Amino acid sequence: MNLTLKIWRQKNKSDKGGFKDYKVSDVSKDMSFLEMLDVLNEQLSEKGEDPVHFDHDCREGICGMCSLYINGKPHGPLQTTTCQLHMRSFNDGETITIEPWRATAFPVMKDLVVDRSSFDRIMQAGGYVSVNTGGVPDANEIPIPKRIADEAFDAATCIGCGACVAACKNASAMLFTSAKISQLALLPQGQVERKERAERMIAQMDAEGFGACTNTGACSIECPKGISLTNIARMNREYFSAVVSSENV
Amino acid sequence: MILDSKIPDGPLAEKWTKHKFNIKLVNPANKRKYDVIVVGTGLAGASAAASLAELGYNVKAFCFQDSPRRAHSIAAQGGINAAKNYQNDGDSVFRLFYDTIKGGDYRAREANVYRLAEVSVSIIDQCVAQGVPFAREYGGLLANRSFGGAQVSRTFYARGQTGQQLLLGAYSALSRQVANGKVKLYPRTEMMDVVTVDGKARGIITRNLITGAIESHSAHAVLLCTGGYGNVFFLSTNAMGSNVTAAWRAHKKGALMANPCYTQIHPTCIPVSGDHQSKLTLMSESLRNDGRVWVPATVEIAEKLRKGQISPNDIKEEDRDYYLERKYPSFGNLVPRDVASRNAKYVCDEGRGVNETGEAVFLDFRDAIIRDGEDTIRAKYGNLFDMYQQITGDNPYKLPMMIYPAVHYTMGGLWVDYNLMTNIPGLYALGEANFSDHGANRLGASALMQGLADGYFVIPYTIGDYLAQSGYDKVGADHPEFKKSEKEVQDRVQKLLSIKGKKTVDHFHKRLGKIMWDYCGMARTAEGLTKAKAMIKDLKKEFWTDVNVLGDNEELNQSLEKAHRVADFIELGELMVDDALHRNESCGGHFREEYQTPEGEALRDDENFAYVAAWKYLGEGQEEELVKEPLVFENVKLTQRSYK
């Protein structure tokens, strides 16, 4: 199939940027979306034009490095990562618009590449259980009901890609933050630091410039891993109960 | 040159305990006087960086990705082995040791492998304490499954994304140390060289991938946790960015590269669909617990299938050849990876392949679904089935999956001693980047085990022994050796940018990959390897005269990043071919067609090749020198591997 691509080009962080049109031909339906961009980049390189920069690594839908806002949706029309989106989801002759994630807390570095280190800083604020290596009890000394373990697992599958932020009209990081807070609030290992974790991670989320949540649910619908909105409800509960009984005064 | 593996004396089961007592310690108050550089933030790197920071060392952690959480360990699916014997099925440290040595076709060090099995039990405890959500039984205790090459259930798992959960556990420990100020993170930063001063590793040169700045970082020790080099084949299950550059730069600075030809070809990957293919996707080996591997019994039926005249479900039971179950009745579909891969190649070479290209076999869940129900199968493998359907467009609950072997893991790597130190003092290699534990073939669910064993439980002890003896004095990043290395890196960047040839970097990478796959892949011959060597030499010459790297250094420049990596892959490719050519035997993942048993199994030559082949770089354009480390087996008897 033949396609027209309308791609955001931006030389660096301070450049204003803008859309540029490209034509790609002979695209196979079995190609992944990123392989289609590889084809474009090979064509551009052969002509001596700067290839389109985009983040990607595992191409298996798990590392969370690929992004792309495709036709107004993060990771495109399916509920999956861009690397797992295949060209059979598009039609011959179509024009596809490709933009970077748009959020104050995710500045554009070049073309479609954004800086998501704000997510790392949220994790550094409390997304862990404070145990050192060694000196921990035998794994089976902490029995966890299967239902709880499964629920914690569902929250833990977040890949940190940032689609939730890109999908949200407020550029809120509530789904991302709540997934980690939920995982550790559900598990016995997370109980000791439960209150402090909720307070600190949320404070960091706000400090990074992410927006507030107005419960539209766009984040969860666009999340490639289907992280549930329930996590945000749980995080709110965790936060309120932490704040009213806070020991950090 | 003589290699000292520093294996402690005494009985196998006491070596590690005795060694930990005998090595020198750094007093807790003095640890803050030492700086350690960790390159790579996968399982080995993140666990090492976090554990060393917890002890009090000052750590700098580097990764080329935008966040440490993206390292390719994240993509490991199936699980992690540990000799917990929670299933009461006869597992033990010795059995895990034995299975790993045997699975590696007797080409690994006994002492290292035993230590790996020994610390495996602590890894599970550590991960659970961090909040890693492993699969559990209804009673609340941990669940296990079995994996290839073993007859016990010792694999712990988190659905089909165990690597993700373990890496996020290590990443959380790392994040905590970043918050504590003990680790400084350098994401989007690529290591370009190791700097040695008076023969000791004293730091690294990096390139900031956003600004292009070439920078020096000094430390008392450098840990390379930079993964494997499977991308030398262009198509592999590795992430697009996985590369050999850090290890190769260390090699050119004097670190020996061991057993580079030992490559693991994973039997269960999604087959290639066309020339556009950029990478291959693995389907976890755990699928072989319930899936049955088969091809049509005759070439005629296979042809009908390839032409789309019949559907796999139309093929009658007696016309199906479950070739693994037929040839290996006791291990069946769970034979080790090398055996499963080679057999897939044989049946496809016979003309019984099942997809359009003729390079695929079936992995069929029909019987498991009838036996256990679709829900049970979905609970076990749901995400893998979804992934398969997304990529191929076929529904594996209704039609058998199609699979074919693909490059997955490299057992070879930097030579290290028992302390995980390379032959350059102060330079360590952990995880897939070293060669030490898997011999000529790695068993499933052992890569995660090794990465975390090295990072959590080995290096925190062994690094102290070196640091305690090396003194506190720092070599600053303004030392002339750093300036010299910076200049070399800058010159190389300029050289790549100034060639301005006609061909893209990917063009060369694809050609290299094809040479490697055709002649140094699943089956190798002296004739093919000799041919490959000449082809790679030509390719290298052509690369340095005709590659076109666009853009400048002082910007985010993905072509330049890739050009550095591909240039190193080309040189590595030549060494892999040399190694494969010199090893006149077959063992594990290294299969030389000239050396096979009458049944077509790998035929080892223990008399002449029971050694580690470590290669020493002697200079541009020169043949590398082979240094041998003999392998001594005192606790296992070398036998012809049999999984019948």
Interface residues (C-beta under 8 A of the other chain):
Chain A: K11 N12 S28 D30 M31 S32 L34 E35 M36 D38 V39 E42 S45 E46 G48 E49 D50 P51 H53 D55 H56 D57 C58 R59 E60 G61 I62 C63 G64 M65 L78 T80 Q84 H86 R88 M109 K110 V113 D115 R116 S117 F119 D120 M123 Q124 A125 G127 Y128 V129 S130 V131 N132 T133 G134 V136 P137 D138 A139 N140 I142 P143 I144 P145 K146 A149 D150 A152 F153 A156 T157 I159 G160 Q183 L184 L187 Q189 G190
Chain B: S47 A50 S51 E54 Q65 D66 S67 P68 R69 R70 A71 H72 I74 A75 K84 Y86 S122 I124 D125 Q126 C127 V128 A129 Q130 G131 P133 F134 A135 R136 E137 Y138 G139 G140 L141 L142 A158 R159 Q161 G163 Q164 Q165 L168 Y171 S172 A173 S175 R176 V178 A179 L185 P187 I210 T237 A239 M240 G241 S273 G274 H276 Q277 S278 K279 T281 L282 M387 Q390 I391 G393 Y456 F457 P460 T504 D506 N548 L550 G551 E555 L556 Q558 S559
